[in-house]
């Protein structure tokens, strides 16, 4: 506890009233104000609920480092802090103001606050639930522990998800690093499909940047008119590609690269180069 009495002294408890009252006030007000600060400045701690006909119930708020009572009633645009001082009679019949009460009221004053700026945070329980939910949502990014496949009994941190990063590597934010995974370099992702052999297993790789057509993947020829032939241009009337005159439909030979070599063709889909980054804290 922040402050507490030690009452086990045989000589009793010396009482200096001013010092004692100040010490006593600090012993509870400071810790309570610190707890109330969790709701934030101009935060509603409790109460102040709709009561019909544009009115609210009374409640408590945290404002400028203090816990203040908020008196309910008809809702207005602004509110202010009202102070009420009370007197006590000292020895000798002297009367002095020694007690002060503060509370918030709807209305206008030299120093006033907009009622709309008061915030109602969730309860502590709901905040914990939200934090737990956020942690679950971020776990694939921030990493989680699994058994180390190479060291029995040990754990390793893995990241089940990365982020696309489309800016220069020098601009990667603090706490994040580029993923150095050779299996992903130069590849694009594809969604798993158990019904297709190529895509039925997470981590499976395939595909190629270029592809050379096999003999079974292409064919190409031209038809000639019946009885026709192609002349090389000489006087002997020799036929191009062995095409002879006749009464049947004729075709040219199969054609392709003049050197007989089949070159691979571009197999890339339209793309834009990015990188993966992962969170390391």
Secondary structure, DSSP 8 states (H G I E B T S, - for coil): --S------TT-----HHHHHHHHHHHHHHHHHHHHGGG-TTEEEEE--EEETTEE--EEEEETTEEEEE--EE--SEEEEEEEEEEEE-TTS-EEEEEEEEEEEES--SS-EEGGG-B----HHHHHHHHHHHHHHHHHHH-EEEE-SSSTT-EEEE-S--EEE-S-GGG--TTEEE---TTTTT-------TTSGGGSSTT-----SEE---GGG-----EE-TT---B-SSSS--BGGG----SS-EE------TTS----EE---S----EEEEE--
